[in-house]
Amino acid sequence: MSIPVVAIIGRPNVGKSSLFNCLAKRRISIVEPTSGVTRDRVSTEIRYGKYVFELIDTGGMGIKDVDDLTEEIESQIEIAMNKADLIVFVVDVRDGVMPLDVMVAEKLRRLNKDIIITANKVDVPKLEYQMGIFHSLGFGEPLPVSALEGFGRSDLLDKITSLLPEPYQTEIPTEPVMKLVIVGKRNAGKSTLINTLAKEQRVIVSEVPGTTRDSVDVRFEIDGKQFLAIDTAGVRKKRQVKDSIEFYSMARAERSIRRADVVLFLIDATLKISEVDKKLGEYIVSESKPCIIVINKWDLVKGVETQKYNDYIFKCLPGLSFAPLSFISAKNNVHVEEMISLASDLYEQANTRITTAELNQVLKEALTLHRPMNKRIKSPKIYYATQVSVSPPTFILFVNDAKLFGKEYERYLSNQFRNKLPFQEVPLKFHFKTRTKVEIGQT
């Protein structure tokens, strides 16, 4: 059987996301005093002792969403409850029993599942004496926790694992082949693409800009291979970031880019390239990530030649001139699997190592075609090169004076290496290091 699922359920503002982050020991869900921050199901794998389970954070039950997404949020909560083997019902010890707590309790009783009631925000010992009031909800003695302070974390995990199947009965999921992050400006179709890959309504899709707030990890499988896709909040101009929720959403999108193996940079084919697209492209380049420029909603574009559109994209995003383009319709599942196959090719390129002899042969040919420009003080010379890392492929070039080499010559070498080595569509990194040695090609 697959790993057990544990869902965190409760009304708004009881600290579900804080508890989720506390159990995961990572800041995954956005934590804000504003009601209704969490909308999608946010999940992560928890490993505790010999146990492994999937933990799901959900939106607040009974929330009235400011963007009229209440129905969609409630649907995601229902999916999480039905999928769960065990539910952690979170209440707020400081508020006592609220009408919405009673409503949540009534819904949970109908599920006929194991339920652990947890009283959160027990930040000082005297609050433990106020927990008796929650007996009226019908789930027994609540476990005291403080998600903020980490108090009660081990006790809660012990209780959870005591109700899960024995580890030998569960199938530990294999590690994903690669992690794909899906980024783009608002309404580019990121969540639609996630749902297409997952083959389920995994995240909320809406015409409301900014629907996705958290970065949501979603596993999917193609041809027996496990992949991890990361949905992110839509990026917008910094001066248009209205509140801390949007700020943290953008910060998580950037963090997701950093931890991904390949970036799927979604462009809405029906709109012109914007400043937001350009800034996002610059950030992807700065992180040296393999990237596919995914032209979504291509089915809605009429009378435009692909090659002309290619030229337009690379004119607007010159820093990503090495990145391949993929024309898809996420909504209609057109060319989506081909896009994943292309991502696998980029992942392989980014993790390729070549021999020092092969590298220096290509370097020698590049120097023959075009040597670095002479400076007034001394002539720049390259002695030899070696590859020191992958993902991205990283090279050290030993030279007579590192200060003599600028970005222009680095770009030239990048193009030469891509043309003659198996790095055609991925970013390369160069480090020039001063060293006294015989110049390459000389004796």
N, C-alpha and C positions, 0 to 999 in steps of 0.2 A: 504494500500500500504506500501511497505518497505521504509526504510529511504532514503532520497534523496542522490545523489552522486555528489560531486563537484571535478573536476579534475583540477590540476595545469599543464598548458601546456606552452611551450616556447622553444626557441632555447637553446643550451648549455650555461652555465655560466652566466645566468641572475639572479640566486639566487633562483631557484624554491625550492630546498631542504631547504634552509635557511628560506624561507617563510613558507614552510610546518611545520618546527619545531617551528617557531614563532607562527603560528596559533594554533598548538597543545600544546604549552608551554612545550614541551619536546624535547630532542634531539633524534629523531627517525631516520631520514635519515642522512647519512654521508654527511658532508659539507666539500668540498675540492676545491681549485682553479683549480685542474685538470679537464679538460673537460671529460664528459662521466662517472662520478663516479656512478650515479644512472642508473641502468639497468632495474630492475624489477619494477612493480607497488608496491609502498609502501603506505599502507593505515592506517588510524586511525579514530576513532569516535570523532567528535567534538561536545561538548555540550555548547551551547551559549544561555543564557536566556532560553526560553521555546523550543528552537529548538535543534534537533539532526540531524547530517548528517555525511556521510562518506566522508573524505577528502583523495584524492589520489595524491601522488607525482609520477612524471614520468621522464623518461630520456629526455635528450635534443634532440629535433627534428632536424634532419639533421646532427647528430653526425657521424663521421667516427670512429667506434670503433677499438681500437688497437688490439683486439682479433678477429676481423671479426665477431662480433655479431651485426652489424648494423641492419640487417634484423630482428633479434629477438627483439631488442630494439624497433624498429619502430612498430613491431607487437603489443608489449605491450602498446605502446602509442595509437595506433589505438583502441585497446580494451577499454582503459580508456576513450577515447573521445566518443566512441559509447555508453558506459555504463553511462556516466555522464548526469545528468540533467542540470548541469550548469558548465561553464568552466571559470577558472581564467587564462587569458592570460597574462603572465609576460614578461615585457621588461625591459631593463637596461637604466635608465635615463642618465647615464654617457656616454654610447656608442651611444645613439640616435638610429635612425632607421637603422637597418642592413639588408642586402639582405635576410638573413635567417628569420628575423622578418616578412618580406613581404611574404615569402613562407609559414610561419606558419599561417599568417592572411588569406591567400588565402584558405588554407585547412579548417580553422575554419569557414569561411563564408559558405562553402558547407554543414555544419552540421545543419543549421537552429535551433540553440540552443541559450539560453541566454549566453552571454559572457561578462565578466567584464575584461577590460584591466587595468592592474596594473603596474605602473612604479616603479620598485624597485631601491634600493640604493640611495634614497633621504635622505642622511645622514646629509645634512645641508640645511637650508631653501632656500638658493639661487638656489638650483637645481630644486625647484618646478617651476621656471620660464622657464625651458628648456623642460617642458612636452608637450608644444603645438605641437611640431614636430610629436608626435604620432597620431594626428588627422588624418593624411594621411592614417593610417591603416584601418580606417573606423569603429571604435568601440566607437566613442565618446570621452568624456573627461576621461583621465586615472586617476585612484586613486593613489595618491602618498603614497608610503610606504617605510620604511626602515626595512627590516627583521632583520638586525643586531641590530638595536636600539629599535625595537618594535614600532616605529612610524607608525601610520596609521592602526594598527592592529584592533582596535575597529571599525573604519570606514569601513574597508574591510568586517569585519564580519557582520556589520549592512547591508551593501549592499548585501552580499550573502544571508542572511536570508530574506531580503525583496523580493527576487526573488524565494524563496522556497515555497512549499505548506504549508498551515497552519498546525501546529503541530498535531491537532486532526485528520488530514488526513493520518498521517504516523504511522506505527506500530513500536514502540520502540523495538529494538532487546533485547531478553532475555540475561541475563549474561551466558557466557559459563559454562558448567558443570565443566570443568577443562581446564587448559592451558598445552599444550604439547610442549616442545621444542625439535627440531630435530637437533642433533649435530653429528659431525663425521669429519674425515679428508676429504680432497678434493676428489671429485668424488666417494664418498661412496653411492650416490644415494639420497641425502636429498631432492633436488628439485623435483626429480621424485616422491618421496613419497608424497610431498606436493600436486603436481598436481593430484595424484591418490586420495588423500583424498578430495580435492576440486572438483574433477570431471570436471576440466577445466585446460587449459594451464595458470595457475596462475603465475608461475615463469619460467624464462628461464632455459631450460635444454640443456647442451652442454658438449661435451667432453673436452672443454677448462677448465683446472683447475682454480679455483677461480672465476667462473662466478658470483656466488652470493656474494654480498658485504654487503648490508644492511641485518638486521634481518627483515624478512617480516612476518607480522601477517596475518593468513588466517583462516577465519571461515569455518567450515564444519559441516554437520549434519549427524548423524547416529541414526536410530530408533527414530526420533523426538527430539533427544537431541543435543544441540549446543555445539561444542567444538572449541577451538582455538589452531591452530598449528602455531608454530613459526619456520620458516626456517632460518638457520644461515649460515654464511660464513664457508667454509671448513677450519679447523684448520691445521696449519703446524708448523714446528719447528721454534722457535723464531729467531734463527740466519738466517733463510731463509725468514723472513719478510722483503720484499724489500722496502716498502714505507709506508707512513702514512695511505694510503687507507687500506692496509692490517692490519696495527696496529689497526685502528678503527674498522675494521670488526671483528677482534678477540676480542676486548674489548666488542663489542655488543653481540657477541656469549656468552661470559662469563656472561654479564648482563642478557641475556635471560635465561640462566640456573638458575640464582638467582631468577627470577620472575616466573619460571614455577612451576607447581604442580608435574609433572612427566617428566623425561628426557627419550627421545628415543635416545639411543646411537647407531648410525649406524656403523656397521662393514662390510666392503666389504669381502664377503666370499671367493673371488677369490685371495685375497692377505693375506700375513702374518700380524700378529699383529705388529704394528710399535711402535717406541718410541712416536710418536704423539698420537696414541691410548692410550698408557699407561699414558701419561701426562694428557690427557683429562679425563681418568678414575679417576685419582688422584684428579682432580679438582672437578669432580662430587661428589666424596666421601667427599671432604673437605666442600662442601656446604650441605651435609646431605640430598641429594635429592633422592626420589624414582626413580629407574632407570630400564628400560628394555634394555638389550643388544640385539639389533635388528640385526640379521645376514641377511643382504640383499644380493641379487643375489644368493640365495641358489640353484636356478634352474640351475645355471651354474656349480655347483660342482657335480662331479661324483665320486662314489666309496668311499665316506667318511661316516663312521658311526656317527650318531648324538651324541651318548654318548662320543665317542672319541673326537669329536669336542668340546663338552661341557668341557671335562677335559682340553683340550688345552686352551680354552678361560680363564677358571678360574686359570690356572697356570700362564698365562700372565697377568691377571687382578685380583690378589688375593684380593685387597681391595673391589671388587664388588662381592664377593662370595655369598652375599645374593640376588643379582639381578637375576631375571628370564631371560631366553633366549627366543627369538621369531624368528623363521626362516621364512623369507618372500621373495617374489619377488615384489618389489614396481612397477616395470615396468609392470608386468603381473597381478597385484592386487591379489596376492596369499597370503592368511592368513593375510591380512592387517586389516580386521575387527576384527579378533581374537586378533590381537595385541592391538587394541584399547580397546577391552573388558578386556584384561589383565591389561592395564593401568588404567582402572576404578577400578579394584580390588586393585591395589596398592594405588590408591588415597584413597580408603575407608580404607585400612589398616593404611595409614599415618595419617588419621583423626579420628582414633579410640581412645576412652578413656576407661580405665578400673578402677574398684574400687580399693581403697587403700587396702582393705582386700584381694582381689584377687592377687594384685601385691605382697603383703608381704608374702602370702602363697607360691608363686613361688620363691621369694627371700629366704625364709626359706629353701625350698627344695634345692636351688642352694648352699646355705651355708653348708648344710648337706653333699652334694656331694663333695664340694671343697671349703675350707675356704681360705682366703687370706694368703699368705706366711708370717710367723712371721719375724719381723725385729729385729735387735739387741737391739734397744732402747725400743720399746714397741710392743705389738701385735696389728695388725689392727683389728678393730671390726666394723661391720655394725649394726646399731640399727634398722632402718626402712627406707622405701622408699615411695615416693609419685610421681604420675605423675602430671607435672605442665603445660604441653603444648602438642600440636599436630603439625603434619606436620613440622618437624619430631616429633614423640613421644619422649618427653623429661622427664627425671626422675631426682629427687633429692634424693640422698642417704645420710642419716645422719649417720656420722661415728665419731669415737673417734679422728681421726687425718687424714685429707684429704691428707696429704703428703705421707701417707703410701700406697696409692692406685695408681697403674700404669696402663698403657694401656693394659697390658696382662690380668689383672683381669677384666678390663672393657670389653675386647673382650669375655672373658668367660661368663660374665653376659649377654652380647648381645645375644650370642648363646643360652643361657638358656631361656631368655625371648622370643626369636623368636620361640623356640621349643614348648613352653607351653602357649604362649599368641598370640592373633591375629595380630602379626607383622612379619609374616614369611619372607616377601620379601622386607622389607623396612629398611632404616637405623634408628638407635636409638641413642639418645644422653643422656649422663650421667653427672651429676654434683655431686661431693662428697663434702659434707659440714660438717665441724667439729661441733659437738654438744655433750654435756654430757647427756646421757640417757641410760636407761636399754637396753641391747642388745636384738635384736629380738630373740624370742624363749625362753627368760629367764624371770624369775619373781623375 
